[in-house]
Amino acid sequence: MTGAAVPEASRRFLLESVLALLLLEGCGFRPLYARRGDVPAELKQIQIPSIGDRIGQILRNALMDRMTPHGTPEAPLYALSITLDTVDKEFSLRKDNTPSRINRTVKAKYHVQDLGRKGSPVVLSDTVQVIVRYNVLDVQYATVVAERDAEGRAARYLADEIVNRLAVHFLNTPTKAGKTP
């Protein structure tokens, strides 16, 4: 009796799953992370200026790799400005009262301006934050390598998060081409 119930439950689950997918498709659901073959058009039209320090340079390069992989736009429609704030917090102290680990908090405040409208109004303003950790070792070179690795991880996370938020914004906002979400 239980042997016959298992296949029936499996068929029912499969049927319900297919029905749920069809309903999602019918309501206009579009997965944000689905591969569509290319970067959304609006992201390609964003000018990304230089950002001050080392983390800023890594962040800018990561953003350019994700948003404008074929080069900077000739006539950008939007401008992205980013300011970074970095705070280190020492913790896990040794017996000699020196830190063995550091938490680095990197906060990126960014604004997107619409260059095609009068006065270049800000169309999106947001903040992204990440906390990365690295070890402070007895060998100074190893500490420098760990710190640089943490900076790279922070920049890549911030770039991914900024690109995701920009993509969501442009998917939910009418664009210059007249498309609606």
Secondary structure as UniProt FT lines:
FT   HELIX           2..26
FT   TURN            27..28
FT   TURN            32..33
FT   HELIX           41..44
FT   STRAND          46..47
FT   HELIX           54..67
FT   TURN            69..70
FT   STRAND          78..93
FT   TURN            95..96
FT   STRAND          99..114
FT   TURN            115..116
FT   TURN            118..119
FT   STRAND          122..135
FT   HELIX           140..171
FT   TURN            176..177
//
